[in-house]
């Protein structure tokens, strides 16, 4: 087996095992399905090109999620992203959403996920990395370039904000 075939095989395994985690994390940052698709594709292209650069001082999952985060941040900084986001914010672009898209979104986005996505990014990110991706506080701190204390503080504030959101929803539905 050639080096090229080895890399392709390893990439396929990584995509199978971690593809959903990468996509979910990209979506949690951007909150756009199509952008999460693009970012996921870009992440695995970068992984393929840099397989030799992986150092085992972090888990493969942490490495992939770090690449995902950096790719998503780069994407959000781009002029194209700002233009698309502004267009979305200002109004309809004339493009109709398909019924399939609506059904899929309604099935996959539950109440709690929706609330998490409404949190500011610094709170949303730690919750998703901890609860969904099951990273340790140390792994999250290393990945985000902050202290474990900062991660704990963000987790506390995120949970507090979620609790308040949940109370407001319950109170609003009782009226």
N, C-alpha and C positions, 0 to 999 in steps of 0.2 A: 504494500500500500504506500502510495506517495505521500509526501508531506501535505500536499494540496488536498488529497482525499481524506487524510487524518483530520485536517482542519474543518473540512466540510462535514465530516461525521460528528466531530465534537460540537460544531455549531448547531447541527440538527438536534443533538441531545440537549444542549442548553436551551434552544427554542422550545422544545417539548416540555422540559421541566420548569423553565422559568418564564416562558413567553407570556402567560396570563398575568403573572405578578408584574412584569415589566409594563404591560399594557394598562393594567389597573392603576399602577403608580403614575404613569404618564397621564392617564385620564384624570386622576385625582388632582394633579397639578394644573392641567389645562382646562378641564371640564368640557372638553370637546372630543367627540368620538373620532372624527376624521383626523384630528391632530394627534390623538393618542396612537392611531394606526401609523401615521407618518413617523412619529417619534420612535415607536417600537421598531419599525423597519430600520430607521437610522441607527438605533442602538445596536442591533444585531450586525449591521454593516461595520460599525466601529469595532465591535467585539471580534468579528472575523479578521479585520485588519490588524488587531492588537492582541490576538490570543497569546502571543509570545510575551506580552507585557504584563500578564497577570502575575501578581506576587501573592503568595499564599498567606500573607499577614492579615488578610481579610477573607471572609467566606466568598464563594462565587456569587451567591445571592446579593451580598452587600456590594460587591464590585459591580454587578449588573445594575443594581438600583442606583448606585452613585452615577454611573454613566447615564442612566435614564434621567436622573435629576438634572445633571449638567446639560444634557441635550434639550430637555424641556425648557430650562432657563434660557439657553441660547436661542431657542425658537421664540420664546416670548419677547426677547429683546429685539428680534428682527423686525425690520420695517413692515414686512409682509404680515406678520402676526398682528402688529398694532393696527394695520389697515383693516384686516379681516375682523378683528375684535370691534373696532369702531363701527364698521359696517353692520355687524350684528347688533350693536348697541343702538345705533340710530334707527334701524328698522329693517323691514323685510328686504331681501335682495332680489325678490321676484321668484326665488327658487322654492318650490313646494316640497315639504317633507313627505316622505312616503309613509303610508299607513304601517308598513313593516317597521320602519324606524321608530315610530311612536309606540308600537306594541312591544318591541324589544326593550326600549327605554323604560316603559311602564313596568315590564316584568322584572327587569334587573335592578332598578333603582328603588330600594325600599325607603321607608321613612327615615331610618337612622342614617343611612348612606347619604340621603338628601341633606340631612342636617349637618353631617360631617363636611360635606362639600360646601356648605355655606360659611364654614369657619374661615378665618383668615389663614393664609397659607402656612404660617409658622406653627399654628395649632393643628391644622388639618394634616400636615406632613408627619408630625410626630405620632399622631394617633394611627395613621395608616401604616407607617413603618413598624410600629409596635404591635398593634392589634391584627392587622391584616397580613403583614409580611413577617411577623414574629421575630423582629430583630431585637437584640438586647439594648438596654439603655446605652451601654458603652459603644455598641456598633452604630447606633443612631447618632450619638455625640460625635464620633469619629467621622461619620459620613457627612454630617451637617457642619462640622468644624466648630462645634460649641462644646461646653462642658456638660458632664452628666447632670449636674445641678440645673443647668438651663433646660435640658430635656425634661427633667422631672417637673420643673416649674411650668413649662409649656403644656405638659400632659395635664397637670392640675388645672390650669386655666382653661384648657380645651374641654375637659370633663365638666367643669363648672358652667361654661357657656352652653354646652349640650344640655345640661340639666335645666338651665333657664329656658332654653328653646323648647324643651319637652314640656315644661310647665306651662309655657305660653300657649302651646298647641292644645294641651289638655283644657286649659282655662277657656280658650277661644271656642273649643268644640262644645263646651257645656252651656254656652250662652245661647 
